Amino acid sequence: MRKGGFSKALYSSLNLAFHVGDDPTVVSQNQRLFSSETKIKNLRYCQQVHSDVVCHADSVPFSAWIQENLNVNPMIGDALISNRQGETLGIFTADCVPIFILDTATPAIGIAHAGWRGTIARIAAKTITAMNTTFGSDAKNCRIHLGASIQKCCYTVSTELVNQFTDNFGSDVKLGDRLCLHTANIKQLCDIGIQPESIFTSPYCTSCNTDLFYSYRAEGGQTGRMLSFIQLIQ
Ligand SMILES: [Zn+2]
């Protein structure tokens, strides 16, 4: 959600990302507001580049959260994993799919950022594979939530990209010249053993609801970012 913050105009109002051209002082104000409401003081996140790189949270420094001077260079990647008690992992989106992963047995958590590049690169599946390799997580114990993103009502792409998606994930991922990123991610998650009944999806399209969400596409590329986060509390 983008509501309730201090940012103006294109960034109105709860923009939590420094890198999008918003006033850094106001972004810090927004981050302080977020932290006071959620009680989350430390947050680990990556410098997202639409890759398939999964970072272990222990190797990611506390990021430039609430600091206007960006002295800390976040690690480059598009997913984070942790089994550390109290750890909070975050990603920023405005149309891409935020993917939340909870392994209830180990326990462990993961979060991933999947636009079309990350989806084709199977970052959701790779995040769970990394959780398996690092923590011993079993896909059968993982619950998944696919958050608000641009949906098949609005996500028009080139014929070439539609074909890449259908080649990778089957014909269910397309609706004419539009793509369903949720369906493509569900397919790759089921391929590695996630139970279909353990996958939950947001019905919201960011592009259809710019009063509630930032949408990179609907807003011509200049807008804020929402923060999605997951925290491990036993
Ligand atoms: Zn839509």
Boltz pocket constraint, residues with backbone or C-beta under 6 A from the ligand:
constraints:
  - pocket:
      binder: B
      contacts: [[A, 150], [A, 151], [A, 152], [A, 153], [A, 154], [A, 155], [A, 205], [A, 206], [A, 207], [A, 208]]
      max_distance: 6.0
